[in-house]
Amino acid sequence: MSTLTHNSMTNHHAPGLIQQIGETLHVWHERYRTRRELTNWTSRDLHDVGLSWSDIAYEADKPFWRA
């Protein structure tokens, strides 16, 4: 005879999955935010870090899910 307990019916992977989803959403939000922030940099700022306007345009045009 087999007994089924409440604990055996629990999905133990859910907390890990939810955490992974949360981390992914956080990364996507940070990419979106920083790419938009780059578009506000001045020519001086870009020169200081060695970037050009074309570098910024390329990065800002990427969708948030692309690294």
N, C-alpha and C positions, 0 to 999 in steps of 0.2 A: 504494500500500500504506500502510495506517495502522498506526502502532505505538502501543500502549497502555503507558504507563509507570506504575509504582507511584504516582508523585506525582499523576498525573491521576485516579487512583481515590480519592484522599483527599478527605474532606469537610472543606473549609477553613472551613466555617461552624460546625462543632461547638464550637471554643473560645469563640466569641462567644456562642453559644446557651447553653452551660454557664455562662458568666459571667453572662448575663442571668437565668438561672434562680436562680443563687446570690444575686444582688442582690435579686431578688424575694422569695426566702425570707427574706433578712435583713430587708427592710422589713417583711414580715408579722410576723416575730418581734418586731421593735421595737414595732410597733403593739400587738401582744398584750401585751407586757411593760409598756409605758407606760400602757396603758388599765387594766391590773390595778393598777398602782402608784397611779394616780389615786384608786382606790377606798379607799386607805389614808390619804388626806390628811385633815387635821383641818379643822374649820370655820375656824380661823384661817388655815390655808394657803389655803383656797379664797377667803377674803375678801381676802387679800393679792394674789391674782392676778385677782380680779374674777370668779370662777366661783361657781355655785350647785350644790347637790346634784343638781338636775335636769339641769344641764349635764353633770355627771359621769356620771349614770345614762344619759343619752343616748349619751355617748361610749363608756362601758364596754359598753353593749349592742350596739354595732356589731360585726359579724364582722371578723376580722383582715384580710380582703382588701379591705374598704371603707376608702377614705381618709377 
